[in-house]
Amino acid sequence: MRVSCAVARGFQTPGPFDTGVKQNGNTLTPVSELFSDYQASGPAFDEMISDEGVRAAYSAALRQMGKLEADEVRGRADYLKSTYLDQGVTFDIGGEERPFPLDIVPRILMADEWAVIEAGVAQRVRALEAFLADVYSYGKVFDDGVIPRRVVVSSPHFHRVMHGVVPPNGVRVHVSGIDLIRDNEGTFRVLEDNVRVPSGVSYVMTNRRAMFSALPEVTSRHRIRPVEQYPLQLLAALRAAAPHGISDPTVVVLTPGVYNSAYFEHALLARMMGVELVEGRDLVCRGGRVSIRTTQGLRPVHVIYRRLDDEFLDPATFRSDSMLGCAGLINAVRAGNVTLANCVGNGVADDKLIYTYVPNLIRYYLSEEPIIPGVDTWRMEDPDSREEVLDRLDELVLKPVDGSGGKGIVIGPAASQRKLDKLRSDVLANPRGWIAQPVVQLSTVPTMIDGKMRPRHVDLRPFAVNSGSGIYVLPGGLTRVALPEGELIVNSSQGGGSKDTWVLARDGVRGQRKKARPQVTPMGVPLVDIGVEGHQQQQEQQQQTRSDDPPVEPVETPGRVVAGSTDAAPKPTEASC
């Protein structure tokens, strides 16, 4: 479908963007020339336009952007790039630090869409928590025939050293990133689970700050759910995970160091939580306890939010050549004197082969049907499936079960015959190491490419924090976008970019405000009481309140007041991140 707009010669071509055309009951104004030839190419689901016109989520944003000159928007897009470079918001590609591309057009989700995602992510986290607790204890899931034992114990991320270890508050997945895509029909589907060391949340916060600065005319007309409370929710969950008897735990963030591609995130989270950022050489393990070196001597450490893989944590237990961890760390964990977040051995739950069993795990542990479906998947270790897939290699996507960052993925329709022949040999040599999926045309969102708007494929990584008493799902998450035309791999390591993800409140557009509704967390689980209700209210009011808006009554939710104010318009403030 092609977008039409006002023609400079003084007449208009009929189309969903033209003045006078009704879309969802609203009269739309013409958009700038940036969208003049925007065309959604099927069969992918375009999140901005349909055959009927502009979707409701984007109508107000386009109306506001349409008031800006094209050169002005391009200038602001360039400003975003320069700002990210100046602030050190970078990632590593082949040893080269590059600014993480942030697109000027946000990805916008309606409240009802987000409600499904929020509930589905929380459900998945609960099931994976139950699975990990079972795997490293009694193994009832094996005895009941839900998943074969060999599938789990053959995973490279299954660590027998953690068998029998029970975290202080029972939480193993403190932080998770559940990757979602939208299929041709617009249905969200789970692509993979990340419960080891999920990254990317720093970009959610920095993207929001940048967008509020770059597009104040647009952001001010939407009631966007804030994201700045994530560090406080994370800190609350980490403190709740402290060993028994520790009322005021010392929390640290463990980083591999400045040369890690996600170091920016490690430093940002440590700073925003107000905790120490440490490397392995800063820690000392003695007598089954962990301490940090300080100028005043050794100080006990109780919770470590680690941002390096299992194999590098403890050279006395895993890789003996590791210089990144601290010898004796696993013994301290087993003794119950320190908590690692996320727990060692979690990788067995995000193994891509385990992914194929998660719907059954949800039914088994929760007695519920999956809220968000997965992508159809063939297990290469199954002879019948393997035979079918090998006959259709040029039609399917093959993924290594332990791959990350998009590495090792082979998209059959785009692969050469030589590459397919090698893939065939690899699958036959190690069937356990591969899964196959159909080619799913990820949904598209308008993205500025060479000064014009073009459809580009996106995914979504919502982040969830589990405190043991509740699951907080960050409203928005990280939208990654594949910048090359037709590219389906969105990872930053493969040259992708990102978008700010807006989750609109129920009354998401100013001037169309309805009575506020109570906000509830998935499955009725209360949010963690982090003692910052007043701060959160202030931030929400700064985003959401204008002097010309009608007053709204406060709405009570479990444990806090989340909306509403009768005050005058707030003073200008720096956009929250």
C-alpha positions as CSV (number, residue, x, y, z in Angstrom):
1,M,0.0,0.0,0.0
2,R,1.3,3.4,-0.9
3,V,0.9,6.6,1.2
4,S,-0.3,9.6,-0.7
5,C,0.0,13.2,0.5
6,A,-0.8,16.7,-0.5
7,V,0.6,17.8,-3.8
8,A,2.6,21.0,-3.9
9,R,0.7,22.3,-6.9
10,G,-2.3,23.0,-4.8
11,F,-4.5,19.9,-5.3
12,Q,-4.6,16.7,-3.3
13,T,-4.5,13.1,-4.3
14,P,-7.1,11.0,-2.3
15,G,-5.4,9.0,0.4
16,P,-5.4,8.3,4.1
17,F,-3.1,11.2,4.9
18,D,-5.0,13.9,2.9
19,T,-6.7,16.7,4.6
20,G,-10.3,16.0,5.1
21,V,-9.9,12.2,5.0
22,K,-11.4,10.6,8.1
23,Q,-9.4,7.9,9.9
24,N,-10.8,6.5,13.1
25,G,-13.1,9.4,13.4
26,N,-10.3,12.1,13.2
27,T,-9.5,14.4,10.3
28,L,-5.9,14.0,9.4
29,T,-3.6,16.7,8.1
30,P,-1.1,16.2,5.3
31,V,2.2,14.7,6.2
32,S,5.6,16.1,5.1
33,E,7.3,14.9,2.0
34,L,9.2,12.4,4.1
35,F,6.3,10.1,3.9
36,S,5.2,11.0,0.4
37,D,6.2,7.8,-1.2
38,Y,6.2,5.5,1.8
39,Q,5.0,2.1,0.6
40,A,4.4,-1.0,2.8
41,S,5.6,-4.0,0.9
42,G,3.8,-7.3,1.7
43,P,3.5,-9.8,3.0
44,A,5.0,-8.2,6.1
45,F,2.6,-6.6,8.6
46,D,3.2,-2.8,8.5
47,E,2.5,-1.3,12.0
48,M,1.7,2.2,10.7
49,I,-0.6,1.7,7.8
50,S,-3.2,-0.9,6.7
51,D,-5.4,-1.1,3.6
52,E,-7.8,1.2,5.4
53,G,-5.3,3.9,6.2
54,V,-3.2,5.0,9.2
55,R,-3.5,2.7,12.2
56,A,-4.8,4.3,15.4
57,A,-1.5,4.1,17.3
58,Y,0.2,6.3,14.8
59,S,-2.4,8.8,13.7
60,A,-1.6,11.5,16.3
61,A,2.2,11.1,15.8
62,L,1.9,11.5,12.1
63,R,-0.3,14.5,12.5
64,Q,2.3,16.2,14.6
65,M,5.3,15.2,12.5
66,G,3.4,16.4,9.4
67,K,3.6,19.9,10.8
68,L,7.4,19.9,10.6
69,E,9.5,20.6,7.6
70,A,11.3,17.6,6.1
71,D,14.7,19.3,6.5
72,E,13.9,20.0,10.1
73,V,13.1,16.3,10.8
74,R,16.3,15.3,9.0
75,G,18.3,17.8,11.1
76,R,16.9,16.3,14.3
77,A,17.7,12.8,13.1
78,D,21.3,13.9,12.6
79,Y,21.2,15.5,16.0
80,L,20.3,12.1,17.5
81,K,23.3,10.5,15.9
82,S,25.7,13.1,17.1
83,T,24.3,13.1,20.6
84,Y,24.7,9.3,20.9
85,L,28.3,9.6,19.8
86,D,29.1,12.4,22.2
87,Q,27.6,10.5,25.1
88,G,29.4,7.3,24.3
89,V,26.2,5.3,23.6
90,T,28.1,2.8,21.4
91,F,28.4,-0.8,20.6
92,D,31.2,-2.9,19.2
93,I,31.3,-4.3,15.6
94,G,34.5,-6.2,14.8
95,G,36.5,-4.3,17.4
96,E,35.2,-0.9,16.2
97,E,33.1,1.2,18.5
98,R,30.2,2.8,16.7
99,P,27.2,4.9,17.9
100,F,24.1,2.8,18.2
101,P,21.7,4.1,15.5
102,L,18.5,5.5,16.9
103,D,15.7,6.2,14.4
104,I,13.7,9.4,14.6
105,V,10.3,7.6,14.2
106,P,9.1,5.8,17.3
107,R,7.5,2.4,17.5
108,I,4.1,2.9,19.1
109,L,2.0,0.3,20.9
110,M,-1.6,0.7,22.1
111,A,-2.4,-0.1,25.7
112,D,-4.4,-3.2,24.8
113,E,-1.6,-4.5,22.7
114,W,0.8,-4.0,25.6
115,A,-1.5,-5.7,28.1
116,V,-1.2,-8.9,26.1
117,I,2.6,-8.6,25.9
118,E,2.9,-7.8,29.6
119,A,0.8,-10.8,30.7
120,G,2.5,-13.1,28.2
121,V,6.0,-12.2,29.2
122,A,5.2,-12.5,32.9
123,Q,3.7,-15.9,32.3
124,R,6.8,-17.1,30.4
125,V,9.1,-15.9,33.2
126,R,7.1,-17.8,35.8
127,A,7.2,-21.0,33.8
128,L,10.9,-20.8,33.2
129,E,11.5,-20.1,36.9
130,A,9.6,-23.2,37.8
131,F,11.5,-25.2,35.1
132,L,14.9,-24.2,36.4
133,A,14.0,-24.9,40.0
134,D,12.9,-28.4,38.9
135,V,15.8,-29.1,36.7
136,Y,18.3,-28.3,39.4
137,S,16.4,-30.2,42.1
138,Y,14.0,-33.2,41.8
139,G,13.6,-33.3,38.0
140,K,9.9,-34.1,38.1
141,V,9.5,-32.7,34.6
142,F,11.7,-35.6,33.4
143,D,9.8,-38.2,35.3
144,D,6.5,-37.0,34.0
145,G,7.7,-37.2,30.4
146,V,7.2,-33.5,29.6
147,I,10.8,-33.1,28.3
148,P,13.5,-35.7,27.8
149,R,16.3,-35.6,30.4
150,R,18.9,-35.9,27.6
151,V,17.7,-32.7,26.0
152,V,18.5,-30.7,29.2
153,V,21.7,-32.4,30.4
154,S,23.2,-32.2,26.9
155,S,22.9,-28.5,26.8
156,P,26.2,-26.7,27.1
157,H,24.6,-24.4,29.6
158,F,23.6,-27.1,32.1
159,H,25.9,-27.0,35.0
160,R,25.8,-29.9,37.5
161,V,27.7,-27.9,40.0
162,M,24.5,-25.9,40.6
163,H,22.4,-29.0,41.4
164,G,20.7,-28.6,44.8
165,V,21.5,-24.9,45.1
166,V,18.4,-22.9,46.1
167,P,18.7,-19.1,45.8
168,P,17.7,-17.2,49.0
169,N,14.4,-16.0,47.7
170,G,13.9,-18.7,45.2
171,V,14.5,-16.5,42.2
172,R,16.9,-17.6,39.4
173,V,15.7,-15.3,36.6
174,H,16.1,-11.9,38.2
175,V,16.3,-10.2,34.7
176,S,15.0,-11.6,31.5
177,G,14.6,-10.3,27.9
178,I,11.9,-12.1,25.9
179,D,12.4,-11.5,22.2
180,L,9.1,-11.0,20.2
181,I,8.2,-10.6,16.6
182,R,5.0,-9.8,14.8
183,D,4.0,-12.1,12.0
184,N,2.2,-11.4,8.7
185,E,-1.2,-11.2,10.5
186,G,0.1,-8.8,13.2
187,T,0.2,-11.5,15.9
188,F,3.0,-11.2,18.4
189,R,5.1,-14.4,18.7
190,V,8.0,-15.4,21.0
191,L,11.2,-15.7,19.0
192,E,13.5,-16.7,21.9
193,D,14.1,-16.4,25.6
194,N,17.1,-14.6,27.2
195,V,17.6,-15.5,30.8
196,R,21.3,-15.6,31.2
197,V,22.7,-12.1,30.7
198,P,20.2,-10.2,28.6
199,S,21.4,-6.8,27.4
200,G,19.9,-3.7,25.8
201,V,17.9,-2.1,28.5
202,S,20.3,0.9,28.7
203,Y,19.2,1.8,25.1
204,V,15.5,1.8,26.2
205,M,16.3,4.5,28.7
206,T,18.7,6.6,26.6
207,N,16.4,6.3,23.6
208,R,13.6,7.8,25.6
209,R,15.7,10.7,26.8
210,A,16.9,11.4,23.3
211,M,13.4,11.3,21.7
212,F,11.9,13.7,24.3
213,S,14.7,16.1,23.4
214,A,14.5,15.6,19.6
215,L,10.7,15.5,19.1
216,P,9.1,17.5,21.9
217,E,6.1,18.5,19.7
218,V,5.2,14.8,19.2
219,T,6.1,13.4,22.7
220,S,4.1,16.2,24.4
221,R,0.9,15.1,22.6
222,H,1.1,11.5,23.8
223,R,0.7,9.9,27.2
224,I,3.6,7.5,27.1
225,R,4.2,5.1,30.0
226,P,7.6,6.0,31.6
227,V,10.6,3.8,31.7
228,E,12.8,5.6,34.2
229,Q,11.8,3.4,37.1
230,Y,13.6,0.4,35.7
231,P,16.9,0.9,37.7
232,L,14.9,1.2,40.9
233,Q,12.9,-1.9,40.2
234,L,16.1,-3.8,39.4
235,L,17.8,-2.6,42.6
236,A,14.8,-3.6,44.6
237,A,14.9,-7.1,43.1
238,L,18.6,-7.5,43.7
239,R,18.3,-6.4,47.3
240,A,15.4,-8.8,47.8
241,A,17.8,-11.6,46.6
242,A,20.3,-11.1,49.4
243,P,21.4,-14.1,51.5
244,H,19.3,-14.9,54.6
245,G,19.9,-12.6,57.5
246,I,21.3,-9.6,55.5
247,S,19.0,-6.6,56.0
248,D,21.2,-4.0,54.2
249,P,23.0,-5.9,51.4
250,T,25.9,-4.6,49.4
251,V,25.1,-4.9,45.7
252,V,27.6,-4.6,42.9
253,V,27.6,-4.9,39.1
254,L,30.3,-7.3,37.7
255,T,31.5,-6.3,34.3
256,P,34.1,-7.9,32.0
257,G,35.7,-4.5,31.6
258,V,35.8,-1.5,29.3
259,Y,36.4,-3.6,26.1
260,N,33.1,-5.4,26.4
261,S,30.6,-4.3,23.8
262,A,27.9,-3.7,26.5
263,Y,30.2,-1.8,28.9
264,F,28.2,1.4,28.4
265,E,25.1,-0.5,29.8
266,H,27.0,-1.9,32.8
267,A,28.3,1.5,33.8
268,L,24.9,3.2,33.2
269,L,23.0,0.7,35.4
270,A,25.5,0.8,38.2
271,R,25.4,4.6,38.2
272,M,21.6,4.7,38.1
273,M,21.3,2.1,40.9
274,G,23.9,3.9,43.0
275,V,26.1,0.7,43.3
276,E,29.7,-0.2,42.6
277,L,30.8,-1.3,39.1
278,V,33.5,-3.9,39.6
279,E,35.7,-6.3,37.7
280,G,36.8,-9.7,38.8
281,R,40.1,-8.4,40.0
282,D,38.3,-6.1,42.5
283,L,36.7,-9.1,44.3
284,V,38.3,-11.5,46.8
285,C,36.8,-14.9,47.9
286,R,37.9,-16.2,51.3
287,G,36.3,-18.7,53.5
288,G,33.3,-19.0,51.2
289,R,32.6,-15.3,51.3
290,V,33.0,-12.5,48.8
291,S,34.5,-9.1,49.5
292,I,35.4,-6.0,47.4
293,R,38.7,-4.3,47.7
294,T,38.4,-0.7,48.9
295,T,40.7,2.0,50.1
296,Q,39.5,1.2,53.7
297,G,40.1,-2.5,53.2
298,L,37.9,-5.4,52.3
299,R,34.1,-4.9,52.4
300,P,31.6,-7.8,52.2
301,V,29.5,-8.2,49.0
302,H,26.1,-10.0,49.2
303,V,24.6,-9.6,45.7
304,I,26.4,-9.6,42.4
305,Y,24.6,-8.5,39.2
306,R,26.9,-10.2,36.8
307,R,27.3,-9.2,33.2
308,L,29.6,-12.0,32.0
309,D,28.9,-15.6,31.0
310,D,29.0,-18.6,33.3
311,E,32.2,-20.0,31.9
312,F,34.2,-16.9,32.9
313,L,32.9,-16.4,36.4
314,D,35.1,-18.7,38.4
315,P,38.4,-20.1,37.1
316,A,38.4,-22.6,39.9
317,T,35.1,-24.1,38.6
318,F,34.8,-23.3,34.9
319,R,37.5,-22.0,32.5
320,S,40.8,-22.1,34.3
321,D,42.2,-19.4,31.9
322,S,39.5,-16.8,32.7
323,M,40.9,-13.5,33.9
324,L,37.5,-11.9,34.2
325,G,36.0,-13.6,37.2
326,C,37.0,-14.5,40.8
327,A,38.3,-17.9,42.0
328,G,36.0,-19.3,44.7
329,L,32.9,-17.4,43.6
330,I,30.8,-20.6,43.0
331,N,31.7,-22.0,46.4
332,A,30.5,-18.8,48.0
333,V,27.2,-19.2,46.0
334,R,26.8,-22.8,47.1
335,A,27.5,-21.8,50.7
336,G,24.6,-19.3,50.5
337,N,26.8,-16.3,51.3
338,V,26.4,-14.4,48.0
339,T,23.8,-14.3,45.3
340,L,24.5,-14.2,41.6
341,A,21.9,-12.6,39.4
342,N,21.1,-14.2,37.1
343,C,21.8,-17.6,38.6
344,V,24.5,-19.8,37.1
345,G,23.1,-22.5,34.9
346,N,20.1,-20.4,33.6
347,G,21.3,-20.9,30.1
348,V,19.6,-24.3,29.9
349,A,16.2,-22.4,29.9
350,D,17.1,-20.2,26.9
351,D,18.7,-22.9,24.8
352,K,16.9,-22.7,21.5
353,L,16.1,-26.4,21.7
354,I,14.4,-26.0,25.1
355,Y,12.4,-23.1,23.5
356,T,10.4,-25.7,21.5
357,Y,9.2,-27.3,24.8
358,V,8.2,-24.0,26.6
359,P,4.5,-24.1,25.6
360,N,4.3,-27.6,27.3
361,L,6.2,-26.3,30.3
362,I,3.7,-23.5,30.7
363,R,0.8,-26.0,30.7
364,Y,2.7,-28.3,33.0
365,Y,3.8,-25.9,35.7
366,L,1.1,-23.2,35.5
367,S,-1.9,-25.1,34.1
368,E,-2.4,-22.3,31.6
369,E,-2.4,-22.0,27.9
370,P,0.4,-19.8,26.4
371,I,-0.7,-16.2,26.1
372,I,1.9,-15.4,23.4
373,P,2.4,-18.2,20.9
374,G,5.9,-19.2,19.6
375,V,7.2,-19.6,16.1
376,D,6.7,-23.1,14.5
377,T,9.9,-25.0,15.0
378,W,11.5,-28.3,13.9
379,R,13.9,-30.1,16.1
380,M,16.8,-31.5,14.1
381,E,17.4,-34.3,16.6
382,D,14.1,-35.7,15.6
383,P,14.7,-38.0,12.5
384,D,11.4,-37.2,10.7
385,S,11.8,-33.5,11.2
386,R,15.4,-33.6,10.1
387,E,14.5,-35.4,6.9
388,E,11.8,-32.8,6.1
389,V,14.0,-29.8,6.8
390,L,16.9,-31.2,4.8
391,D,14.6,-31.4,1.8
392,R,13.6,-27.8,2.3
393,L,16.8,-26.0,3.4
394,D,16.3,-23.3,0.8
395,E,12.9,-22.4,2.2
396,L,13.6,-22.3,6.0
397,V,15.7,-20.5,8.6
398,L,18.3,-22.7,10.5
399,K,19.6,-21.5,13.9
400,P,22.3,-22.9,16.1
401,V,20.8,-23.6,19.5
402,D,23.6,-21.9,21.4
403,G,24.0,-19.0,19.1
404,S,23.5,-15.3,20.0
405,G,23.6,-12.0,18.4
406,G,22.3,-13.4,15.1
407,K,25.5,-15.3,14.5
408,G,25.3,-18.6,12.7
409,I,21.8,-18.1,11.4
410,V,21.2,-19.2,7.9
411,I,18.2,-17.8,6.0
412,G,17.6,-20.5,3.3
413,P,16.1,-18.3,0.6
414,A,19.0,-15.9,0.8
415,A,21.8,-18.5,1.1
416,S,24.1,-19.7,-1.7
417,Q,24.1,-23.4,-2.7
418,R,27.6,-23.7,-1.3
419,K,26.4,-22.4,2.1
420,L,23.4,-24.7,2.1
421,D,25.6,-27.7,1.4
422,K,27.8,-26.8,4.3
423,L,24.7,-26.3,6.5
424,R,23.5,-29.8,5.5
425,S,26.8,-31.3,6.7
426,D,26.7,-29.3,9.9
427,V,23.2,-30.5,10.7
428,L,24.0,-34.1,10.0
429,A,27.1,-33.9,12.2
430,N,25.4,-32.3,15.2
431,P,21.5,-32.5,15.0
432,R,21.2,-31.5,18.7
433,G,22.9,-28.2,17.8
434,W,20.2,-26.9,15.3
435,I,16.6,-26.0,15.0
436,A,14.6,-24.9,11.9
437,Q,11.8,-22.3,11.5
438,P,9.8,-20.9,8.6
439,V,10.9,-17.6,7.3
440,V,8.7,-15.1,9.2
441,Q,8.4,-11.7,7.6
442,L,9.0,-9.5,10.7
443,S,6.6,-6.5,10.9
444,T,7.8,-3.2,9.5
445,V,7.8,0.3,10.9
446,P,8.7,3.6,9.0
447,T,12.5,4.2,9.3
448,M,14.5,7.2,8.0
449,I,16.8,5.9,5.3
450,D,18.8,8.4,3.3
451,G,16.5,11.2,4.3
452,K,13.2,9.4,3.4
453,M,10.9,7.1,5.3
454,R,11.1,3.4,4.3
455,P,9.7,0.3,5.9
456,R,12.2,-1.7,7.8
457,H,11.8,-4.9,9.8
458,V,11.7,-4.8,13.6
459,D,11.5,-7.1,16.6
460,L,10.9,-6.3,20.3
461,R,12.7,-7.2,23.5
462,P,10.6,-6.5,26.6
463,F,12.6,-6.7,29.9
464,A,11.2,-8.3,33.0
465,V,12.5,-8.0,36.6
466,N,11.5,-10.7,39.1
467,S,11.8,-9.7,42.8
468,G,10.3,-12.9,44.1
469,S,7.1,-11.1,45.1
470,G,6.2,-9.7,41.7
471,I,7.2,-9.5,38.1
472,Y,7.8,-6.0,36.6
473,V,7.7,-5.8,32.8
474,L,9.3,-2.6,31.6
475,P,6.6,-0.8,29.5
476,G,8.2,-0.6,26.0
477,G,11.3,-2.6,25.8
478,L,13.9,-2.4,23.1
479,T,12.8,-2.3,19.4
480,R,15.7,-3.3,17.2
481,V,15.5,-2.5,13.5
482,A,17.3,-4.1,10.5
483,L,18.5,-1.1,8.5
484,P,19.4,-2.7,5.2
485,E,16.5,-3.2,2.8
486,G,14.9,-6.6,3.1
487,E,17.2,-7.7,6.0
488,L,15.6,-9.8,8.7
489,I,18.4,-10.0,11.3
490,V,18.0,-7.0,13.6
491,N,20.9,-7.5,16.0
492,S,23.2,-4.5,16.6
493,S,26.2,-6.8,16.1
494,Q,24.9,-7.3,12.6
495,G,24.6,-3.6,11.9
496,G,21.0,-3.0,13.1
497,G,19.7,0.1,14.9
498,S,16.9,0.8,17.4
499,K,13.7,2.8,18.0
500,D,12.2,4.3,21.0
501,T,9.2,2.1,21.9
502,W,6.1,4.0,23.2
503,V,3.5,2.2,25.1
504,L,0.5,4.5,25.3
505,A,-1.7,4.8,28.3
506,R,-5.4,4.0,27.9
507,D,-6.0,7.6,27.2
508,G,-2.8,7.8,25.1
509,V,-3.5,11.0,23.1
510,R,-4.0,14.4,24.6
511,G,-7.3,16.0,23.9
512,Q,-9.0,12.6,23.9
513,R,-8.5,11.9,27.6
514,K,-10.9,9.5,29.2
515,K,-11.4,8.6,32.8
516,A,-8.3,7.0,34.1
517,R,-8.4,3.3,34.8
518,P,-6.5,1.3,37.4
519,Q,-3.3,-0.3,36.3
520,V,-2.7,-3.8,37.3
521,T,0.3,-6.0,36.8
522,P,0.1,-9.4,35.0
523,M,-1.8,-12.1,36.8
524,G,-2.6,-9.7,39.6
525,V,1.0,-9.7,40.9
526,P,1.8,-6.5,42.8
527,L,4.7,-4.3,41.9
528,V,7.7,-4.2,44.1
529,D,7.4,-1.4,46.8
530,I,10.5,0.5,46.1
531,G,9.6,3.5,48.1
532,V,9.7,6.0,45.3
533,E,6.0,6.5,44.6
534,G,6.3,10.3,44.9
535,H,9.2,10.3,42.5
536,Q,7.3,8.2,40.0
537,Q,4.1,10.3,40.3
538,Q,6.1,13.5,39.6
539,Q,7.7,12.0,36.5
540,E,4.4,10.7,35.2
541,Q,2.8,14.1,35.8
542,Q,5.7,15.9,34.1
543,Q,5.1,13.8,31.0
544,Q,1.4,13.7,31.1
545,T,-0.1,16.9,32.6
546,R,-0.7,20.2,30.8
547,S,-2.6,23.2,32.0
548,D,-5.2,22.9,29.4
549,D,-6.0,19.3,30.3
550,P,-9.0,18.5,32.6
551,P,-8.1,17.4,36.1
552,V,-8.0,13.7,36.7
553,E,-8.8,12.0,40.0
554,P,-6.0,9.8,41.5
555,V,-6.5,6.2,40.8
556,E,-5.4,3.6,43.4
557,T,-3.6,0.4,42.4
558,P,-2.1,-2.2,44.7
559,G,0.3,-0.4,47.0
560,R,0.6,2.9,45.1
561,V,-1.1,5.9,43.4
562,V,-0.1,5.8,39.7
563,A,-2.0,8.6,37.9
564,G,-3.7,11.9,38.3
565,S,-3.1,15.4,39.5
566,T,-5.1,18.6,40.0
567,D,-2.0,20.8,40.0
568,A,-1.2,23.3,37.3
569,A,1.1,22.4,34.5
570,P,4.5,21.2,35.7
571,K,7.6,23.2,35.3
572,P,9.8,22.3,32.3
573,T,12.1,19.5,33.1
574,E,14.6,17.3,31.4
575,A,12.9,14.5,29.7
576,S,13.0,11.3,31.7
577,C,15.0,8.4,30.5
